[in-house]
Amino acid sequence: MPRLLGFFDDFGHPAALATGPLRSQVRASGEPDEARIVEYLDTGHRLTHFMEAGFDVLTGEAHRHTSGCSSLVTDGLWVWRADFAHYLETYHVPLPAAFTARVRRLDHRMPDLVGADFAPVHDELVRAFGWTGVEPWDVTSVRRPEPRVVATRAEFVARVRRERPAGPWGKAPRKPRR
């Protein structure tokens, strides 16, 4: 079975894949190197690209991973949803010790995705998610990590503030009746 991160019950995954409700895993603070772990998650290798818009399951608000949120991402050993970085940096959900040890051992740098090593993990994913008609993974391939494509949280918040300035910006006040 592939190692999964952040497949909370709230997302409707099969019980065998889900890790419990998100609300029960919220913590006041995260790992000391949480920002670097978030960046690691953001630079993962995309396995799937879903074109949908999702919202934070606890607040209902848009976040920086809203677009394509349930797309799957990997580092070759662990697999997570594209929006897992949002839930980690916002709610500081706990991480498996084996995952944090791997990320720190790699000095927070996404490794290449080597086909020969990843093909068995891919086959397990296909079975676990019940995907049909999926091509086998190219065992001769090597994928290099791409630059981070998601805005940082600070960039996202700044953009939202520019697009929605504070104050009464909705309707103009009505003119008094005479």
C-alpha positions as CSV (number, residue, x, y, z in Angstrom):
1,M,0.0,0.0,0.0
2,P,1.4,3.5,-0.9
3,R,2.0,5.8,2.0
4,L,-0.8,8.4,2.1
5,L,-0.9,11.9,3.7
6,G,-3.9,13.9,4.4
7,F,-6.7,11.8,3.1
8,F,-9.2,12.9,5.7
9,D,-12.7,11.5,6.0
10,D,-14.1,14.9,5.0
11,F,-13.0,14.4,1.4
12,G,-15.1,11.3,0.8
13,H,-12.3,8.8,0.2
14,P,-12.9,5.1,0.9
15,A,-12.6,4.1,4.6
16,A,-9.4,2.1,3.8
17,L,-7.7,5.3,2.6
18,A,-9.1,7.9,5.0
19,T,-7.3,9.0,8.1
20,G,-10.1,10.3,10.2
21,P,-11.9,13.6,10.4
22,L,-9.8,16.7,9.8
23,R,-11.4,18.6,12.8
24,S,-10.1,16.0,15.2
25,Q,-6.5,16.5,14.0
26,V,-6.2,20.3,14.2
27,R,-3.3,21.5,16.4
28,A,-2.3,24.9,17.7
29,S,1.2,24.6,16.1
30,G,3.2,22.4,13.8
31,E,6.6,21.1,13.2
32,P,9.5,23.6,13.7
33,D,10.3,23.3,10.0
34,E,6.7,23.3,8.9
35,A,7.2,26.1,6.3
36,R,9.9,24.1,4.6
37,I,7.7,21.0,4.7
38,V,4.9,22.9,3.0
39,E,7.3,24.0,0.3
40,Y,8.3,20.4,-0.2
41,L,4.7,19.4,-0.5
42,D,4.1,22.2,-3.0
43,T,7.0,21.0,-5.3
44,G,5.9,17.4,-5.4
45,H,5.4,15.5,-8.7
46,R,1.8,15.7,-10.0
47,L,0.3,12.3,-10.7
48,T,-3.1,13.5,-11.6
49,H,-4.6,16.8,-12.7
50,F,-8.2,17.3,-11.8
51,M,-9.9,20.5,-12.9
52,E,-12.1,21.3,-10.1
53,A,-12.4,24.0,-7.5
54,G,-12.7,22.9,-3.9
55,F,-12.9,24.9,-0.7
56,D,-11.5,24.5,2.8
57,V,-13.7,21.7,4.3
58,L,-13.8,23.4,7.7
59,T,-14.4,27.0,6.7
60,G,-15.9,26.8,3.2
61,E,-13.4,29.5,2.1
62,A,-11.2,29.5,-1.0
63,H,-7.5,28.9,-0.4
64,R,-4.4,28.9,-2.4
65,H,-4.9,25.3,-3.5
66,T,-8.5,25.6,-4.4
67,S,-7.9,25.0,-8.1
68,G,-7.2,21.3,-8.7
69,C,-7.3,20.6,-5.0
70,S,-7.8,16.8,-5.2
71,S,-5.1,16.2,-7.8
72,L,-2.6,13.7,-6.4
73,V,1.1,14.5,-5.8
74,T,4.0,12.3,-4.8
75,D,7.7,12.3,-3.8
76,G,8.0,8.7,-5.1
77,L,7.2,7.1,-1.7
78,W,4.4,9.2,-0.2
79,V,1.2,10.4,-1.9
80,W,-1.0,13.4,-0.9
81,R,-3.7,15.6,-2.3
82,A,-2.5,18.9,-3.8
83,D,-4.4,20.8,-1.1
84,F,-2.7,18.9,1.8
85,A,-0.1,21.7,2.1
86,H,-3.0,24.1,2.9
87,Y,-4.3,21.9,5.7
88,L,-0.8,21.5,7.1
89,E,0.0,25.2,7.2
90,T,-3.4,26.2,8.4
91,Y,-4.4,23.5,10.9
92,H,-0.9,22.1,11.6
93,V,-2.2,18.5,11.2
94,P,0.2,15.8,12.6
95,L,2.6,14.2,10.2
96,P,3.9,10.6,10.3
97,A,7.4,10.4,11.8
98,A,8.6,8.4,8.8
99,F,7.5,11.2,6.5
100,T,9.2,14.0,8.4
101,A,12.3,11.9,8.8
102,R,12.4,11.4,5.0
103,V,11.9,15.1,4.2
104,R,14.6,16.1,6.6
105,R,17.0,13.5,5.3
106,L,16.4,14.9,1.8
107,D,17.1,18.4,3.3
108,H,13.6,19.5,2.2
109,R,14.4,19.0,-1.5
110,M,12.0,17.1,-3.7
111,P,13.8,14.0,-5.2
112,D,13.7,13.0,-8.8
113,L,11.0,10.5,-9.5
114,V,12.7,7.4,-10.9
115,G,10.4,5.2,-12.9
116,A,12.0,1.9,-11.9
117,D,11.5,2.8,-8.2
118,F,8.1,4.4,-8.5
119,A,6.4,1.8,-10.8
120,P,5.4,-0.6,-8.0
121,V,4.0,2.4,-5.9
122,H,2.1,3.5,-9.0
123,D,0.6,0.0,-9.4
124,E,-0.5,0.0,-5.8
125,L,-2.1,3.4,-6.2
126,V,-4.0,2.2,-9.2
127,R,-5.4,-0.7,-7.2
128,A,-6.1,1.3,-4.1
129,F,-8.1,4.0,-5.9
130,G,-9.8,1.6,-8.2
131,W,-8.6,3.3,-11.4
132,T,-9.2,1.5,-14.6
133,G,-7.6,1.9,-18.0
134,V,-4.4,3.5,-16.5
135,E,-1.2,3.0,-18.4
136,P,1.6,1.3,-16.6
137,W,4.3,3.7,-15.3
138,D,7.3,4.1,-17.6
139,V,10.1,2.3,-15.7
140,T,12.7,4.0,-17.8
141,S,11.5,7.5,-17.0
142,V,13.1,10.0,-14.6
143,R,11.1,13.2,-13.6
144,R,13.0,16.1,-12.2
145,P,11.1,18.3,-9.7
146,E,9.6,21.4,-11.2
147,P,9.6,24.8,-9.6
148,R,6.9,25.6,-7.1
149,V,3.8,26.5,-9.1
150,V,1.4,27.4,-6.3
151,A,1.5,30.8,-4.7
152,T,2.8,31.0,-1.2
153,R,0.2,31.6,1.5
154,A,1.4,35.2,1.9
155,E,1.2,35.8,-1.9
156,F,-2.4,34.4,-2.0
157,V,-3.6,36.5,1.0
158,A,-2.0,39.6,-0.6
159,R,-3.7,38.9,-3.9
160,V,-7.1,38.4,-2.2
161,R,-6.7,41.6,-0.3
162,R,-5.9,43.5,-3.5
163,E,-9.0,42.0,-5.2
164,R,-11.3,42.6,-2.2
165,P,-10.3,45.7,-0.4
166,A,-11.5,46.1,3.1
167,G,-14.5,48.4,3.7
168,P,-17.9,49.0,2.2
169,W,-17.1,48.0,-1.3
170,G,-20.3,46.3,-2.2
171,K,-23.3,48.4,-3.3
172,A,-23.2,52.2,-3.3
173,P,-25.3,53.8,-0.6
174,R,-28.9,54.5,-1.7
175,K,-30.0,58.0,-2.3
176,P,-32.5,59.3,0.2
177,R,-36.1,59.4,-1.0
178,R,-37.7,62.8,-1.4
